Amino acid sequence: MSQDNLIKLTCNECKKDNYFSRKNKKTIKAKLELKKYCKHCKQHVLHKETKLK
């Protein structure tokens, strides 16, 4: 998997990194926001794209 396309999804509630995904940065310029399950909050919450360190 290419590091260029790799993104990290972080929970908006507890601020923990839960998911890693891929994104085509040429076609999608905005930051990705998905409603996903957080195992720490134990509910479906909004997850935002953050920088991969």
C-alpha positions in Angstrom: 0.0 0.0 0.0 1.4 3.4 -1.0 2.1 5.9 1.8 0.8 8.7 -0.5 -2.8 7.4 -0.4 -2.8 6.3 3.2 -4.9 8.3 5.7 -5.7 8.0 9.4 -9.3 8.4 10.7 -9.6 9.8 14.2 -12.6 9.8 16.5 -14.1 13.3 17.2 -15.3 12.3 20.7 -12.3 10.6 22.3 -9.6 11.7 19.8 -8.2 8.2 19.3 -6.9 6.8 16.0 -9.2 3.9 15.1 -9.0 3.3 11.3 -6.6 3.5 8.4 -7.9 3.9 4.9 -6.9 4.9 1.4 -7.9 8.0 -0.6 -7.3 9.3 -4.1 -5.9 12.8 -3.3 -6.1 13.9 -6.9 -9.9 13.5 -7.1 -10.9 14.2 -3.5 -9.4 17.5 -2.1 -11.5 17.9 1.0 -10.8 16.0 4.3 -12.7 12.8 4.6 -15.4 12.5 7.3 -17.2 9.2 8.0 -19.5 8.0 10.6 -17.8 4.8 12.0 -17.9 2.7 15.1 -15.5 3.7 17.9 -14.5 0.8 20.1 -13.5 3.2 22.9 -16.7 5.2 22.9 -18.8 2.1 22.1 -21.0 3.9 19.6 -21.1 5.2 16.0 -19.5 8.7 15.9 -18.0 11.0 13.3 -14.4 10.2 12.3 -12.2 12.8 10.6 -9.1 12.4 8.4 -5.9 13.4 10.2 -2.2 13.5 9.1 -0.2 10.3 9.1 3.0 10.7 11.2 
